[in-house]
């Protein structure tokens, strides 16, 4: 059996692709895999590191804002469309896949479109609550769309074959015990607020959290673990020194990167974070109430739509970055943590959004495509 995988540009597209490949590899140990990624992007490092072969095509997105520079970029993007389609068609013809699976990103468009044209059973997994342009286009072409949540279905073209499967997540988010995690982290009985802006960090979140940590340290009612991110750690450290807040001690721990996220999330009573695709699945799986701060810098504002999935269930609060201040964040934290009954209600609500068998659902849908081939 030959399986063609594609998806890339960001870890949010690559990691689900690798997770799905592992599902299929476990079920079909003799299967042959080939990834197709965008030249020069993150997948060219992550995919080979995971042990899979990869071929690349030149592809880029179109710029929607009109400017002389963007006109030039769009001309190059249009040229890439033609060449990417030709290269993708050649890859499909040479590899002869029995199944093609994509997980989003511009690279998925030409690859899966050519797979569909060649009669290959094709699925695309959408990990966000608001499907991207590429996924909508592939839905019109006839790809089966695997959705992260029911909320995403209404944004797809009429007649799309779409199935809610959820996002594949790390098992630790399901199994770690809160009491054990708190003991391992050396926490006391006070509520723990876990906050982060992603692996690189988020300047606005770091800025607000620095002042929050100062106030919280003075009040002494909460504990904090904050991930400042690789790009934001130096500035966060300087700001905390100015505010006379230690990086560790008095209930405050500030790290560059949180490398044990399942443990920290298991221990937390409240989580403050962005709301990328995987967070949308990890928070419900771990049963964690949250204050969500969508990134305004992503295509089609999809993090805001992700946030609304949980906000509309009474499982989270949302503060848009344009409205984010230390005062507002401090008030939201205080409102949530001062009322244990409300936190428990938010926890029940967020757990109701969890899809804990996403792996099995995804595998079942892909096996249907293979069976019907």
SEKE-898176 format. One record per residue (C-alpha): x, y, z; residue in three letters. Coordinates in steps of 0.001 Angstrom, whole numbers, padded with zeros to 6 digits, always signed. Each point is the difference from the previous one (the first is absolute). Layout:
N
XYZALA;...
This chain:
373
+000000+000000+000000UNK;+001221+003502-000854UNK;-001153+003038+001983UNK;+000621+003572-001136UNK;+000066+002569+002819UNK;+000101+003774-000381UNK;-000321+003011+002253UNK;+002328+002644+001282UNK;+001136+003535+000546UNK;-000552-000088+003753UNK;+000202-002564+002789UNK;-003809+000185+000201UNK;-000171-001691-003403UNK;+003091-002212+000220UNK;-000562-001631+003392UNK;-003517-001283-000861UNK;+001410-001401-003253UNK;+002705-001868+001891UNK;-002542-001211+002559UNK;-002288-001348-002734UNK;+002957-001653-001734UNK;+000861-001759+003260UNK;-003598-001226+000326UNK;+000119-001467-003487UNK;+003490-001427+000460UNK;-001103-001816+003152UNK;-003032-001455-001806UNK;+001874-000765-003228UNK;+003661-000717+000935UNK;+000977-000775-003588UNK;-001447+003202-001442UNK;+002284+002286-001991UNK;-000281+003711+000784UNK;+000962+003103-001933UNK;-000444+003542+001319UNK;-000224+003017-002274UNK;+000852+003357+001556UNK;+000748+003575-000969UNK;+003590+000773-000911UNK;+001906+001701+002825UNK;-002742-000377+002625UNK;+000007-001680+003396UNK;-001179-003375-001285UNK;+003285-000531-001854UNK;+001623-000418+003423UNK;-002757-001558+002122UNK;-001114-002694-002441UNK;+003459-001561-000637UNK;+000699+000221+003748UNK;-003090-002171+000531UNK;+001367-002563-002451UNK;-002103+000706-003091UNK;+001182+000889-003522UNK;-001083+003362-001369UNK;-000116+001710-003388UNK;-000552+003725-000345UNK;-001788+002372-002332UNK;+000166+003797-000281UNK;-003270+001469+001220UNK;-001066+003161+001793UNK;-003228+001728+000960UNK;-001593+002966-001731UNK;+000096+003377+001773UNK;-003430+001576+000458UNK;+001133+003511+000879UNK;+000597+002086-003117UNK;+003461+001570-000318UNK;+002757+000112-002628UNK;+002060-002480+002005UNK;-002954-002372+000377UNK;-000808+000205-003720UNK;+003512-001285-000664UNK;-000422-002729+002593UNK;-003302-001069-001545UNK;+001563-000274-003445UNK;+002601-002367+001470UNK;-002758-001903+001821UNK;-001915-000392-003280UNK;+003101-001413-001688UNK;+000398-002421+002918UNK;-003587-001196-000462UNK;+000789-001180-003511UNK;+003333-001617+000804UNK;-001246-001513+003295UNK;-002903-001672-001788UNK;+002312-001489-002615UNK;+002494-001275+002591UNK;-002826-001348+002192UNK;-001507-001862-002941UNK;+003380-001571-000716UNK;+000441-001043+003647UNK;-003463-001606+000067UNK;+000660-001810-003283UNK;+003395-001319+001163UNK;-000984-000953+003570UNK;-003413-001475-000886UNK;-001572+000498+003458UNK;-002910-002078+001260UNK;-000982+002853+002335UNK;+000796+003716+000213UNK;-000344+001912+003274UNK;+000585+003696+000648UNK;-000042+002116+003143UNK;-000138+003543-001343UNK;+002370+002666-001218UNK;+000416+001294-003546UNK;+001987-003070-001053UNK;-003094-002174+000439UNK;-001866+001715-002833UNK;+001927-001130-003084UNK;+001016-003372+001456UNK;-003457-001173+001034UNK;-001676+001545-003033UNK;+002218-002082-002272UNK;-000639-003087+002144UNK;-003761+000495-000396UNK;+000385+000454-003764UNK;+001938-003269-000116UNK;-002834-001804+001784UNK;+001867-000459+003300UNK;-002219-000140+003136UNK;+000739+003297+001717UNK;-000609+001498+003440UNK;+000989+003320+001519UNK;+000027+000566+003750UNK;-001055+003450+001233UNK;+001316+000643+003495UNK;-001578+003457+000430UNK;-003614+000953+000612UNK;+000057+002260-003070UNK;+001127-001934-003096UNK;+002676+001662-002097UNK;-000203+000931-003688UNK;+001936-003107-001078UNK;-002317-002365+001890UNK;-003113+001671-001434UNK;+001420-000313-003512UNK;+000818-003678+000493UNK;-003485-000613+001425UNK;-001469+001299-003267UNK;+002365-002307-001913UNK;-001402-003006+001875UNK;+002415-000667+002867UNK;-001388-001437+003224UNK;+000464+002617+002732UNK;+000850-001156+003541UNK;-001100+002724+002439UNK;+001274+000951+003441UNK;-003494+000931+001207UNK;-003606+000233-001124UNK;+000318+003805-000028UNK;+002199-000193-003104UNK;-002608-001721-002165UNK;-002097+003119-000645UNK;+002976+001757-001632UNK;+000410-002662-002711UNK;-001607-000006-003456UNK;-003402-001654-000234UNK;+000256-003668-000898UNK;+003438-000522+001568UNK;+000608-003476+001379UNK;+001148+000994+003484UNK;+000443-002111+003115UNK;+000774+001247+003521UNK;+003061-001894+001238UNK;+001744+002451+002327UNK;+003736+000665+000015UNK;+002613-002632+000901UNK;+001540+000897+003365UNK;+002812-001284+002194UNK;-001200-002749+002406UNK;+001512+001773+003022UNK;-002715+002664-000189UNK;-002526-002747+000723UNK;+001800-001996+002656UNK;+001966+002285+002332UNK;-001478+000405+003485UNK;-000423+003503+001427UNK;+001126-000812+003534UNK;+003040-001923-001223UNK;+000925+002761-002450UNK;-000224+002645+002737UNK;+002179-002071+002296UNK;+002610-000511-002727UNK;+000084+003752-000643UNK;+000377+000790+003714UNK;-003230+002010+000223UNK;-001983+000833+003123UNK;-003774+000169+000437UNK;-000491+003405-001665UNK;-001604+000078-003483UNK;+002487-000250-002864UNK;-000263+002293-003018UNK;+001888-001303-003028UNK;+000721+002592-002699UNK;+001877-000031-003300UNK;-000051+001527-003461UNK;+001522-002818-002021UNK;+003513-001334-000535UNK;+001276+003347-001276UNK;-002042+002046+002455UNK;-002457+002867-000439UNK;+001169+003508+000904UNK;-003418+001338+001047UNK;-000702-003000+002231UNK;+003452+000222+001586UNK;-000442+003723+000598UNK;-003359-000461+001734UNK;+001149-003047+001962UNK;+003055+001797+001389UNK;-002269+002446+001811UNK;-002408-002803+000965UNK;+002871-001924+001598UNK;+001047+003079+001970UNK;-003506+000498+001387UNK;-000517-003699+000642UNK;+003301-000292+001890UNK;-001025+002872+002259UNK;-003448-001498+000625UNK;+001282-003552+000497UNK;-003220-001859-000852UNK;+001099-001698-003217UNK;+002855-001983-001517UNK;+001239+000546-003542UNK;+001935-001811-002696UNK;+000615+002260-002983UNK;+001680-000900-003293UNK;+001488+003159-001531UNK;+001159-001677-003227UNK;+003350-000022-001718UNK;-000434+003412-001630UNK;-001507+001663+003058UNK;+001989-001420+002896UNK;+002767+002635+000142UNK;-002475+002905-000032UNK;-002210-001730+002586UNK;+002978-000607+002261UNK;+001051+003669-000222UNK;-003540+001181+000744UNK;-000332-002266+003041UNK;+003348+001203+001327UNK;-001305+003542-000323UNK;-003147-000986+001910UNK;+002098-001910+002578UNK;-001732-003297-000740UNK;+002242-003097+000099UNK;-000019-002512-002850UNK;-000512-002701+002610UNK;-001344+000148+003544UNK;-002923+001455+001964UNK;-002453-002011-002078UNK;+001362+001217-003331UNK;+001878-002043-002601UNK;+000934+001584-003338UNK;+001535-002196-002692UNK;+001219+000603-003519UNK;-001859-003064-001236UNK;-002429-002411+001668UNK;+001336-003395-001036UNK;-002329-001988+002269UNK;-003301+001533-001101UNK;-002210-003039+000781UNK;+001272-000006+003605UNK;-000347+003765+000450UNK;-003473-000010-001533UNK;-001087-002918+002171UNK;+001092+001960+003082UNK;-001678+003261-001016UNK;-003301+001415+001193UNK;-000129+002664-002714UNK;+001878+000329-003308UNK;+000786+003239-001845UNK;+001108-000510-003590UNK;-000449+000458-003718UNK;-002555-002259-001661UNK;+001642-001821-002846UNK;-001416-003233-001291UNK;+001708-002370+002409UNK;-000811+002151+003035UNK;-003649-000258-001040UNK;+000309-003763+000503UNK;+002432-000134+002934UNK;-002021+002255+002320UNK;-003166-002143-000270UNK;+001999-003232+000290UNK;+001664+001269+003179UNK;-003254+001582+001234UNK;+001471+003470+000551UNK;-001891+003303+000238UNK;+001825+002725-001887UNK;+000436+003637-000886UNK;+000675+000010-003739UNK;+001875+002768-001809UNK;-000289-000696-003750UNK;+002936+000935-002182UNK;-001086+002739-002450UNK;+002888-000877-002322UNK;-001340-003241-001508UNK;-001915-000515-003233UNK;-003750+000607+000109UNK;+000119+000716+003757UNK;-000455-003730+000593UNK;+001221+000148+003608UNK;-002966+002215+000871UNK;-002364-002584-001482UNK;+001819-002706+001977UNK;-000491+001996+003195UNK;-003717+000414-000641UNK;-000440-003791-000065UNK;+000852-000060+003717UNK;-001383+003432+000949UNK;-003439-000879-001388UNK;-000013-003119+002175UNK;+000726+001989+003146UNK;+003415-001677+000190UNK;+002266+003001-000552UNK;+000306+003775+000070UNK;+001428+001904-002949UNK;+001996+003228-000069UNK;+000968+001170-003470UNK;+003570+001262-000208UNK;-001120+003525-000926UNK;-001854+000116+003331UNK;+002709-001693+002081UNK;+001348+001962+002971UNK;+001494-001100+003289UNK;-003026+001437+001809UNK;-002490-001910-002094UNK;+001940-003254+000221UNK;+000473+000363+003765UNK;-003731+000586+000446UNK;-000880-003042-002150UNK;+002394-002225+001972UNK;-001419+001252+003280UNK;-003603-000525-001117UNK;+000712-003581-001077UNK;+002179-001155+002902UNK;-002027+001663+002762UNK;-003021-002167-000756UNK;+000802-003748+000230UNK;-003562-000906-001002UNK;+000343+001994-003216UNK;+003341-001656-000791UNK;-001586-003408+000519UNK;-002863+000907-002328UNK;+002487+001176-002656UNK;+001888-003271+000448UNK;-003168-002035-000592UNK;-000796+002100-003056UNK;+003450-000327-001521UNK;+000051-003769+000519UNK;-003275-000221-001931UNK;+001870+001340-003056UNK;+002693-002677+000175UNK;+000378-002645-002701UNK;+002070-002667+001700UNK;-000045-002599-002765UNK;+001235+002195-002863UNK;+002644-002531-001028UNK;-002569-002761-000410UNK;-002404+002271-001886UNK;+002677+001211-002421UNK;+001236-003532-000659UNK;-003541-001278-000583UNK;-000709+002684-002625UNK;+003263-000641-001831UNK;-000688-003742-000002UNK;-003418+000693-001565UNK;+001707+001881-002816UNK;+002429-002859-000540UNK;-002787-002580+000044UNK;-002070+001913-002533UNK;+002926+000442-002369UNK;
